[in-house]
Amino acid sequence: MNRLFSIIQVLRAAKKPVKAKELSEKLEVSVRTIYRDIAELQMQNVPIVGEAGIGYMLKGGFEILPLMLTPEELEAALLGTQWVARSGDKSLAKSASTLITKINAVIPEHLRHVLLKSPVVIPSTTEAVADTINMSDFRTAIRDQKKIAIVYSVGGNRSERVIWPFIIGYFETVRVVAAWCEQRNAFRHFRTDRIESFEILAEIVPKPIEQLKAEWWEIEKIRTNHNQA
């Protein structure tokens, strides 16, 4: 869906037909993929005209429906994307930037000044610790409820674990995975910058994500209450 939206944006801004090769280079995909995307957009009644070898254009008058948000909602989105751009992992930080571009493209004209002149900002005080693993693939594995084998290193001590991850907590400078650890037979927390490598296993986590979250949260509440006593 992101690529389809990007194609529409490129064609909206173009003054002349855009060839599939130009689109493929801009979006870093094959020409064949662009042809499939164009066909998909045309099936969705997006008025794209043209053909292979000549180029494609978007008929005049086509508009994406405006996104109706209040100024406060826009500033909340802006603050959120600023935080993710600073403290999220690499792929989420990149997505935060494209999200604001997409919001700007679909909000009514009279609200665009909110994004341009917003007084809200999240200061950059500390640098987030970089991950060495592909967090996008890691998040996909969690959504697919797959077990993950990791190599974890703390202070030079390395261990191999098989975990059932269900939450990634994004703190100001680090990210922490909450998971059931098969080796420890208990819930454990793993800093993502200390995960040296990981392998997504074919095995499905035997418990629903919602159940793991609920069980973990009950243990966390007990631990918190004990620490406060």
NUMARVEX-577525 format. One line per field, with one value per residue: residue number from 1; z, x, y of N, C-alpha, C in turn. Coordinates in Angstrom, 3 decimals. Layout:
N
num: NUM_...
nz: Z_...
nx: X_...
ny: Y_...
caz: Z_...
cax: X_...
cay: Y_...
cz: Z_...
cx: X_...
cy: Y_...
//
This chain:
229
num: 1_2_3_4_5_6_7_8_9_10_11_12_13_14_15_16_17_18_19_20_21_22_23_24_25_26_27_28_29_30_31_32_33_34_35_36_37_38_39_40_41_42_43_44_45_46_47_48_49_50_51_52_53_54_55_56_57_58_59_60_61_62_63_64_65_66_67_68_69_70_71_72_73_74_75_76_77_78_79_80_81_82_83_84_85_86_87_88_89_90_91_92_93_94_95_96_97_98_99_100_101_102_103_104_105_106_107_108_109_110_111_112_113_114_115_116_117_118_119_120_121_122_123_124_125_126_127_128_129_130_131_132_133_134_135_136_137_138_139_140_141_142_143_144_145_146_147_148_149_150_151_152_153_154_155_156_157_158_159_160_161_162_163_164_165_166_167_168_169_170_171_172_173_174_175_176_177_178_179_180_181_182_183_184_185_186_187_188_189_190_191_192_193_194_195_196_197_198_199_200_201_202_203_204_205_206_207_208_209_210_211_212_213_214_215_216_217_218_219_220_221_222_223_224_225_226_227_228_229
nz: 0.000_0.718_-1.420_-3.565_-2.855_-3.032_-5.776_-6.758_-5.646_-6.979_-9.632_-9.404_-9.002_-11.354_-14.491_-16.982_-18.854_-16.903_-17.101_-16.615_-15.939_-14.736_-12.467_-11.264_-10.614_-8.823_-6.753_-6.136_-7.064_-9.296_-12.838_-13.737_-11.372_-11.084_-13.297_-12.444_-10.165_-11.265_-12.760_-10.636_-9.306_-11.310_-11.392_-8.990_-9.599_-9.826_-11.770_-13.899_-16.823_-19.882_-21.187_-21.415_-22.185_-23.094_-20.961_-17.880_-16.654_-14.295_-14.368_-14.438_-11.650_-9.923_-6.555_-3.377_-0.641_1.835_4.993_7.929_10.586_13.831_14.753_17.146_17.083_14.853_15.771_17.802_16.303_14.996_17.115_17.941_15.688_15.643_17.965_17.385_15.156_16.421_18.518_17.662_16.004_13.057_10.687_11.545_12.173_9.640_8.510_10.051_9.005_6.366_7.014_7.971_5.589_4.082_5.607_5.311_2.654_2.484_4.218_4.719_2.959_4.601_6.982_6.678_7.554_10.196_10.416_9.304_10.906_13.518_17.068_18.685_19.855_20.186_22.018_21.071_23.183_24.013_22.404_20.682_21.221_18.726_16.818_15.870_14.486_12.150_12.743_11.581_10.370_12.712_14.079_12.286_12.586_15.172_14.783_13.176_14.988_15.474_16.789_17.929_17.544_19.324_19.623_22.403_24.068_26.921_28.556_27.436_27.850_26.159_25.098_23.898_22.999_22.787_22.096_22.837_21.604_22.358_22.859_22.098_23.800_23.505_24.627_25.666_24.802_24.302_23.151_24.235_24.335_25.383_26.360_26.398_27.652_26.576_27.588_30.194_31.139_31.768_31.877_30.259_29.690_26.925_25.722_22.599_21.323_22.290_21.170_19.177_16.866_15.082_14.393_12.611_13.472_12.215_13.843_15.467_18.033_20.932_22.472_22.351_21.461_22.978_25.331_26.352_26.857_28.850_30.939_31.435_32.233_34.652_36.265_36.238_37.602_40.151_40.802_40.792_42.867_44.981_45.064_45.816_48.323
nx: 0.819_1.979_3.724_1.946_0.619_2.773_3.299_1.016_1.448_3.803_2.901_0.920_2.416_3.804_4.514_4.508_4.178_5.196_7.604_7.649_10.166_11.365_9.778_10.370_13.067_12.936_11.407_12.766_12.255_11.425_10.779_8.752_7.287_6.280_4.538_2.626_1.679_0.575_-1.509_-3.008_-3.778_-5.355_-7.409_-8.541_-9.897_-8.416_-7.663_-5.481_-3.702_-2.142_0.625_2.891_6.239_5.613_4.687_3.064_0.232_-1.658_-5.032_-6.485_-8.153_-8.399_-8.479_-7.194_-9.154_-9.690_-8.015_-9.601_-8.715_-8.224_-6.425_-5.040_-4.926_-3.312_-0.916_-0.364_0.165_2.435_4.251_4.432_5.621_8.037_9.214_9.438_11.118_13.451_13.872_13.012_13.572_15.659_14.066_11.497_11.973_12.462_9.946_8.424_9.049_8.016_5.359_4.484_4.732_2.737_0.464_0.466_-0.166_-2.845_-4.399_-6.772_-6.333_-6.390_-5.326_-2.677_-0.791_-0.472_1.258_3.500_4.075_4.044_4.331_5.283_7.777_10.148_12.942_16.263_18.065_19.524_21.329_19.871_20.533_21.984_20.656_21.883_20.571_17.935_15.214_12.734_12.178_12.161_9.930_7.955_8.079_7.071_4.436_3.608_3.612_5.835_8.369_11.602_15.036_17.766_20.982_22.425_24.114_25.784_27.928_30.096_29.441_27.954_24.908_22.649_19.313_15.898_13.051_9.734_8.587_6.578_6.144_7.606_9.273_9.679_11.995_13.595_16.299_16.883_15.645_13.454_12.738_10.049_9.568_8.765_11.067_12.458_14.673_14.967_12.489_10.608_9.359_11.319_13.405_14.882_17.368_17.406_19.709_21.602_21.189_22.837_22.421_19.703_17.306_14.454_12.191_10.441_8.481_5.388_4.430_3.088_1.092_-1.513_-0.731_-2.065_-2.661_-0.091_0.742_-1.104_-0.489_2.181_1.840_0.437_2.403_4.264_2.835_2.648_5.367_5.934_4.271_5.443_7.957_7.281_6.346
ny: -1.206_1.252_1.707_1.947_4.284_6.029_5.975_7.257_9.796_10.596_10.693_12.626_14.916_15.149_16.750_15.757_12.643_9.823_7.402_3.825_2.875_5.108_5.347_2.900_3.197_5.334_4.270_2.035_-0.623_-3.359_-2.933_-4.557_-4.895_-2.297_-2.171_-4.040_-2.721_-0.378_-1.502_-2.529_-0.153_1.012_-0.859_-0.224_1.999_4.342_7.070_6.534_7.026_5.891_3.936_1.119_1.971_4.485_6.009_7.165_8.981_10.897_11.519_14.778_16.337_14.239_13.491_12.645_11.693_14.180_14.230_14.469_16.160_17.656_20.680_20.107_17.314_16.956_18.102_16.329_14.039_14.968_15.332_12.675_11.421_12.784_11.827_9.078_9.219_9.952_8.066_5.588_2.384_1.863_1.396_2.143_4.814_5.886_5.450_7.185_9.673_9.464_9.164_11.690_13.117_11.890_12.499_15.271_15.399_14.745_16.244_18.942_22.058_24.354_23.501_22.960_24.758_24.148_21.988_23.166_25.374_24.560_24.839_22.861_20.594_17.927_17.878_16.917_15.250_13.045_10.405_7.711_4.249_2.284_-0.469_-3.707_-5.579_-6.477_-4.788_-4.506_-6.990_-8.461_-7.432_-8.239_-11.000_-11.234_-10.352_-12.434_-14.416_-16.116_-18.280_-17.224_-17.629_-16.448_-14.852_-13.691_-11.078_-9.952_-7.888_-9.261_-11.893_-14.471_-15.940_-18.449_-18.383_-19.488_-17.773_-16.494_-13.873_-10.956_-8.273_-5.124_-2.755_0.679_2.733_5.833_5.758_3.086_-0.145_-2.692_-6.101_-8.004_-11.301_-14.838_-17.077_-20.021_-21.404_-20.430_-20.875_-18.911_-15.489_-13.035_-10.136_-8.501_-6.442_-4.877_-3.953_-5.611_-8.008_-10.074_-11.567_-13.131_-15.736_-16.480_-18.861_-21.787_-22.696_-22.037_-19.791_-21.270_-20.100_-17.602_-14.203_-12.255_-13.645_-14.181_-11.554_-10.823_-12.647_-11.963_-9.298_-9.551_-10.706_-8.631_-6.646_-7.762_-7.821_-5.079_-4.118_-5.467_-4.300_-1.745_-2.056
caz: 0.000_0.732_-2.764_-4.397_-2.499_-3.556_-7.220_-6.947_-5.326_-8.062_-10.822_-9.138_-9.107_-12.668_-15.532_-18.224_-18.558_-16.179_-17.549_-15.570_-15.519_-13.806_-11.215_-10.640_-10.029_-7.681_-5.666_-5.915_-7.359_-10.707_-13.774_-13.720_-10.191_-11.384_-14.181_-11.620_-9.297_-12.094_-13.043_-9.392_-9.088_-12.298_-10.939_-7.870_-10.185_-9.851_-13.211_-14.489_-18.261_-20.464_-21.491_-21.334_-23.205_-23.292_-19.654_-17.235_-16.053_-13.485_-14.913_-13.583_-10.859_-8.931_-5.244_-2.237_0.321_2.900_6.323_8.803_11.920_14.485_14.918_18.262_16.630_13.965_16.574_18.499_15.311_14.741_18.268_17.909_14.643_16.063_18.958_16.699_14.320_17.282_19.412_17.062_15.250_11.781_9.746_12.076_12.045_8.239_8.307_10.704_8.055_5.265_7.546_7.967_4.188_3.663_6.293_4.674_1.321_2.511_5.100_4.008_2.758_5.700_8.146_6.367_8.329_11.507_10.313_8.939_11.934_14.835_18.119_19.525_19.430_21.158_21.916_20.990_24.311_24.056_21.192_20.868_20.928_17.459_16.777_14.830_13.821_11.348_13.617_10.774_10.296_14.062_14.353_11.438_13.225_16.314_14.240_12.656_16.157_15.283_17.754_17.421_18.198_19.385_20.300_23.282_24.676_27.987_29.190_26.886_28.037_25.105_25.310_22.830_23.573_21.926_22.812_22.267_21.825_22.187_23.015_22.042_24.481_22.962_25.609_25.046_24.121_23.993_22.916_25.043_23.945_26.434_25.730_27.189_27.314_26.762_28.403_31.585_31.468_32.443_31.098_30.334_28.882_26.160_24.985_21.196_20.902_22.782_20.367_18.124_15.662_15.369_13.323_12.749_13.357_11.573_14.887_15.933_19.495_21.297_23.155_21.670_21.932_24.018_26.569_26.863_27.414_30.097_31.967_31.742_32.949_36.015_36.976_36.397_38.648_41.435_41.054_41.104_44.195_45.958_45.169_46.471_49.722
cax: 0.000_2.850_4.251_0.846_0.430_3.918_3.105_0.016_2.069_4.730_2.117_0.225_3.367_4.455_3.964_4.495_4.103_6.311_7.809_7.755_11.562_11.602_9.115_11.082_14.300_12.597_10.850_13.708_11.642_11.575_9.792_7.616_6.484_5.558_3.423_1.592_1.096_-0.270_-2.731_-3.775_-4.390_-6.414_-8.525_-9.163_-10.532_-7.554_-7.632_-4.143_-3.726_-0.818_0.968_4.305_7.086_5.241_4.620_1.754_-0.177_-2.872_-5.999_-6.787_-9.373_-8.359_-8.004_-7.335_-10.074_-8.961_-7.987_-10.191_-8.143_-8.159_-5.038_-4.419_-4.622_-2.153_0.284_-0.089_0.819_3.762_5.087_4.676_6.590_9.340_9.786_9.815_12.275_14.631_14.077_12.602_14.622_15.949_12.950_10.400_12.366_12.223_8.495_7.895_9.212_7.062_4.010_4.161_4.545_1.419_-0.554_0.466_-0.762_-4.280_-5.164_-7.284_-5.357_-6.369_-4.642_-1.274_0.094_-0.245_2.492_4.626_4.364_3.723_5.277_5.675_9.005_10.797_14.381_17.190_18.991_20.417_21.324_19.380_21.515_21.646_20.531_22.666_19.677_16.859_14.044_11.525_11.942_11.862_8.522_7.123_8.036_6.154_3.070_3.303_3.650_6.889_9.461_12.839_16.282_18.638_22.279_22.337_25.418_25.831_29.244_31.000_28.870_27.001_24.035_21.691_17.981_14.706_12.085_8.410_8.440_5.218_6.123_8.867_9.127_10.577_12.379_14.222_17.560_17.016_14.424_13.482_11.775_9.509_9.351_8.921_12.346_12.367_15.792_14.729_11.110_10.054_9.416_12.568_13.495_16.121_17.659_17.620_21.085_22.450_20.918_23.849_21.813_18.489_16.760_13.017_11.948_9.173_7.500_4.475_4.310_1.914_0.063_-1.842_-0.006_-2.847_-2.514_1.253_0.752_-1.869_0.268_3.358_1.423_0.104_3.671_4.853_2.091_3.072_6.739_5.869_3.689_6.428_9.041_6.759_5.973
cay: 0.000_2.424_1.933_2.437_5.684_6.773_6.116_8.318_11.075_10.947_11.048_13.900_16.028_15.164_17.622_14.996_11.211_9.236_6.032_2.814_2.789_6.209_4.988_1.783_3.718_6.184_3.461_0.931_-1.919_-3.711_-2.372_-5.487_-4.566_-1.057_-2.517_-4.676_-1.693_0.483_-2.263_-2.598_1.161_1.185_-1.690_0.485_3.194_5.516_7.414_6.582_6.753_5.707_2.563_0.786_2.565_5.893_6.644_7.216_10.247_10.869_12.462_15.920_16.265_13.158_13.925_11.742_12.292_14.879_13.646_15.475_16.155_18.957_21.122_19.396_15.953_17.059_18.329_15.064_13.177_15.521_14.985_11.240_11.080_13.307_10.911_7.840_9.515_10.033_6.921_4.327_1.710_2.500_1.332_2.955_6.221_6.249_5.470_8.379_10.770_9.314_9.337_13.114_13.489_11.401_13.306_16.584_15.290_14.476_17.132_20.120_23.128_25.326_22.949_22.680_25.635_23.547_21.202_24.033_26.366_24.016_25.234_21.726_19.929_17.057_18.163_15.789_15.389_11.885_9.598_6.348_3.206_1.648_-1.921_-4.373_-6.525_-5.903_-4.728_-4.673_-8.440_-8.926_-7.092_-9.098_-12.321_-11.143_-10.313_-13.775_-15.307_-17.116_-18.358_-16.641_-18.030_-15.282_-14.873_-12.525_-10.803_-8.944_-7.826_-10.271_-13.227_-14.760_-17.093_-18.714_-18.581_-19.533_-16.939_-16.224_-12.423_-10.446_-6.815_-4.378_-1.471_1.705_3.723_6.991_5.446_1.656_-0.898_-3.913_-7.122_-8.875_-12.600_-16.046_-17.703_-21.469_-21.864_-20.050_-21.242_-17.734_-14.258_-12.301_-8.926_-8.487_-5.215_-5.249_-3.664_-6.693_-9.200_-10.077_-12.123_-13.893_-16.563_-16.710_-20.294_-22.164_-23.022_-20.992_-19.666_-22.077_-19.316_-16.356_-13.025_-11.589_-14.411_-13.929_-10.198_-10.812_-13.368_-11.144_-8.099_-9.942_-10.879_-7.305_-5.937_-8.330_-7.353_-3.642_-3.971_-5.958_-3.287_-0.550_-2.394
cz: 0.000_-0.668_-3.693_-4.134_-3.086_-5.056_-7.512_-6.700_-6.431_-9.291_-10.626_-9.359_-10.503_-13.650_-16.884_-17.869_-17.895_-16.600_-16.366_-15.056_-14.518_-12.442_-10.495_-9.978_-8.781_-6.481_-5.374_-6.011_-8.851_-11.552_-13.802_-12.531_-10.421_-12.285_-13.384_-10.736_-10.069_-12.399_-11.812_-9.108_-10.065_-11.938_-9.776_-8.298_-10.012_-11.324_-13.774_-15.955_-18.765_-20.757_-21.426_-22.494_-23.437_-21.968_-19.141_-16.642_-15.257_-14.037_-13.919_-12.829_-9.832_-7.636_-4.232_-1.219_1.455_4.234_7.308_10.227_12.505_14.547_16.043_17.878_15.697_14.756_17.384_17.556_15.048_15.880_18.258_16.883_14.972_17.043_18.289_15.826_15.140_18.012_18.834_16.391_13.842_10.837_10.232_11.957_10.617_7.957_8.948_9.752_6.920_5.742_7.528_6.535_3.702_4.326_5.635_3.323_1.360_3.496_4.290_3.988_3.961_6.958_7.894_7.195_9.706_11.497_10.067_10.082_13.352_15.866_18.934_18.955_20.548_21.023_21.828_22.075_24.363_22.782_21.502_20.479_19.674_17.608_15.685_14.047_13.039_12.164_12.847_10.655_11.660_14.410_13.530_12.047_14.416_15.822_13.726_13.751_15.982_16.464_17.104_18.241_18.165_19.991_21.074_24.008_25.690_28.647_28.707_27.061_27.003_25.452_24.126_23.467_22.450_22.700_22.058_22.469_21.579_22.326_22.775_22.690_23.946_24.019_24.917_24.264_23.748_23.736_23.644_24.589_25.184_25.766_26.768_26.706_27.595_27.668_29.886_32.070_32.245_31.486_31.326_29.419_28.214_25.445_23.556_20.728_21.395_22.075_19.178_16.797_16.060_14.135_13.603_12.489_12.711_12.604_15.291_17.461_19.943_22.039_22.346_22.286_23.087_25.359_27.188_27.507_28.765_31.226_32.400_32.598_34.404_36.853_37.230_37.491_40.029_41.800_41.458_42.509_45.285_46.164_45.910_47.940_50.696
cx: 0.859_3.356_3.162_0.589_1.553_3.798_2.107_0.640_3.021_3.951_1.362_1.146_3.957_3.735_3.890_4.444_5.379_6.442_7.984_9.183_11.903_10.995_9.877_12.374_14.015_12.151_11.685_13.045_11.833_10.501_8.548_6.690_5.671_4.365_2.282_0.899_0.167_-1.590_-3.623_-4.486_-5.526_-7.637_-9.262_-9.769_-9.723_-7.322_-6.227_-4.252_-2.297_-0.570_2.478_5.078_6.811_5.245_3.197_1.510_-1.452_-3.820_-6.265_-8.086_-9.370_-7.766_-8.175_-8.237_-9.306_-9.075_-8.453_-9.662_-8.221_-6.696_-4.316_-4.053_-3.412_-0.860_0.648_0.631_2.244_4.721_5.440_5.722_7.978_10.011_10.262_11.047_13.560_14.911_13.638_13.775_14.677_14.759_11.753_10.713_12.125_10.730_7.854_7.959_8.200_5.624_3.598_3.937_3.165_0.300_-0.673_-0.233_-2.285_-5.062_-5.683_-6.256_-5.260_-5.671_-3.148_-0.321_0.402_1.046_3.701_5.048_4.084_4.776_5.795_6.914_9.505_12.298_15.199_18.248_19.995_20.254_20.817_20.458_21.077_21.538_21.443_21.810_18.611_15.568_12.737_11.174_11.563_10.399_7.574_6.989_7.093_4.707_2.644_3.326_4.648_7.855_10.726_14.012_17.229_19.989_22.350_23.657_25.310_27.198_30.211_30.504_27.771_26.181_23.089_20.348_16.963_13.610_10.762_8.142_7.012_5.120_7.534_8.604_10.157_10.809_13.156_15.480_17.714_15.635_14.548_12.369_11.338_9.133_9.373_10.194_12.258_13.480_15.562_13.334_10.405_10.077_10.746_12.499_14.868_16.275_18.029_19.042_22.069_22.157_21.869_23.290_20.542_18.075_15.281_12.751_10.588_8.071_6.668_4.454_3.022_0.811_-0.252_-1.060_-0.739_-2.715_-1.140_1.338_0.054_-1.100_1.486_2.961_1.058_1.366_4.338_4.159_2.497_4.467_6.738_5.340_4.674_7.536_8.592_6.427_7.111
cy: 1.265_2.748_2.463_3.917_6.530_6.984_7.228_9.684_11.531_11.411_12.363_15.083_16.178_16.083_16.925_13.514_10.680_7.778_5.087_2.708_3.889_5.885_3.878_2.253_4.543_5.347_2.219_-0.444_-2.193_-3.033_-3.253_-5.205_-3.296_-1.336_-3.149_-3.641_-0.763_-0.216_-2.339_-1.272_1.410_0.356_-1.046_1.824_4.475_5.855_7.624_6.200_6.621_4.248_2.375_1.403_4.033_6.638_6.727_8.599_10.028_11.924_13.585_15.730_15.156_13.674_12.810_12.432_12.961_14.153_14.708_15.311_17.560_19.393_20.385_17.966_15.947_17.250_17.088_14.098_13.647_15.188_13.501_10.847_11.626_12.349_9.628_8.062_9.547_8.735_5.583_3.636_2.287_2.516_2.142_4.443_6.713_6.366_6.698_9.575_10.674_9.493_10.805_13.611_13.080_12.189_14.669_16.553_15.179_15.341_18.326_21.246_24.055_24.804_22.729_23.546_25.051_22.740_22.088_24.948_25.867_24.428_24.064_21.048_19.033_17.275_16.870_15.958_14.245_11.068_8.198_5.348_2.465_0.133_-2.473_-5.361_-5.773_-5.924_-4.876_-6.154_-9.002_-8.645_-7.949_-10.479_-12.327_-11.135_-11.691_-14.836_-16.456_-17.111_-17.787_-17.164_-16.836_-15.647_-13.573_-12.328_-9.678_-8.998_-8.887_-11.693_-13.453_-15.991_-17.228_-19.048_-18.805_-18.824_-16.844_-14.726_-11.936_-8.924_-6.280_-3.026_-0.486_2.775_4.840_6.638_3.979_1.055_-2.237_-4.848_-7.893_-10.191_-13.710_-16.728_-19.204_-21.986_-21.580_-20.459_-20.129_-16.542_-13.561_-11.073_-8.871_-7.141_-5.569_-4.964_-4.722_-8.025_-9.174_-10.582_-12.857_-14.682_-16.779_-18.184_-20.570_-22.404_-21.806_-20.984_-20.359_-21.326_-18.060_-15.186_-12.358_-12.305_-14.196_-12.543_-10.168_-11.490_-12.559_-9.938_-8.416_-10.107_-9.528_-6.515_-6.446_-7.831_-5.880_-3.416_-4.418_-4.931_-2.044_-0.794_-2.062
//
